[in-house]
């Protein structure tokens, strides 16, 4: 059993090196010295008879064999953790590494505080928050949980609904003073809009009104993939556009932005937690998902 335990321990070290891209970073995460990390990876390479990583002074890169082994080793370690959790019971403290991915604006405004509070409640964990406005491959990036908006692109992901974000049409008073305040969808066509770069491939503004869904062609003046940047553009008077209501409450309260055409809104955005697999969700992931859903219920 000792030899098997040594292999599993070395496998765990290799997986952290692969995920963090650095021997020293993995050492800090695992409370090991960099030489000890290097020795365990080298021992694993000798055991397998292949090179798993290419080392440089600053970082490591997985070889083709390393990428193959990493893809197989991670679920093996998850299964080991699952077995340990089953026998340890529900009261066992949460341990290990929890990697969370979310869009930048949402992460800065909401998720950072939520994740910090969770880490304070579970000091045995290492919590990593990755903010990225791209859709990342959860398996490739070793993400335990990601927050996604709107229609889920991959049917292979397991999802849990967290809530709904309401989006309203807004503009800066200065913009409306220059260009007038639209009152109907037809009048929107004479204006310019600020919008997400990933929201559409054309200048169509998708709205829902009293008669149902409709699309209005509104020339775009400014695009970005970040909600904070778009809010700044709206406040600066670059155009009118949709904004997530929780995020612009301060701007509405101070009069920097005003709601227009309240009978017409963007379709609400469904917010989901998504996971790379349904076979087994570690206790740390289940606990954080419950914590996240509870915290968001008081915000959105």
VENHU-V822430 format. One record per backbone hydrogen bond with DSSP energy under -0.5 kcal/mol. CO is the residue of the C=O (numbers start at 1). NH is the residue of the N-H. If there is no record, write none. Layout:
CO&NH  CO&NH
This chain:
1&5  2&6  3&7  4&8  5&9  6&10  7&11  8&12  9&13  10&14  11&15  12&16  13&17  14&18  15&19  16&20  17&21  17&22  21&60  22&26  23&27  24&28  25&29  26&30  27&31  27&32  33&37  34&38  35&39  36&40  37&41  38&42  39&43  40&44  41&45  42&46  43&47  44&48  45&49  45&50  52&63  53&55  54&61  59&56  61&54  63&67  64&68  65&69  66&70  67&71  68&72  69&73  70&74  71&75  72&76  73&77  74&78  75&79  76&80  77&81  78&82  79&83  80&84  81&85  82&86  83&87  84&88  85&89  89&92  96&126  97&99  98&100  98&128  99&144  99&145  100&130  101&147  102&132  103&107  104&108  105&109  106&110  106&111  107&112  110&114  111&115  112&116  113&117  114&118  115&119  116&120  117&121  118&122  119&122  122&125  124&96  126&98  128&100  128&130  129&131  130&102  130&132  134&136  136&138  137&141  138&143  139&142  145&101  146&148  146&274  148&272  153&155  154&157  158&275  160&273  163&271  164&166  165&269  166&245  167&266  168&243  169&260  170&241  171&258  172&176  173&177  174&178  175&179  176&180  180&182  184&188  185&188  185&189  186&189  187&190  188&191  191&219  192&240  193&221  193&222  195&224  196&199  203&218  204&206  205&207  205&216  207&214  208&265  209&212  212&209  214&207  216&205  216&218  219&193  222&195  224&197  226&230  227&231  228&232  229&233  230&234  231&235  232&236  233&238  234&237  240&194  241&170  243&168  244&247  244&248  245&248  246&249  248&252  249&253  250&254  251&255  251&256  251&257  252&255  258&171  261&264  264&169  265&208  268&270  269&165  270&150  271&162  271&163  272&148  272&274  273&160  274&146  275&158  280&282  282&285  282&286  283&287  284&288  285&289  286&290  287&291  288&292  289&293  290&294  291&295  292&296  293&297  294&298  295&298  296&299  296&300
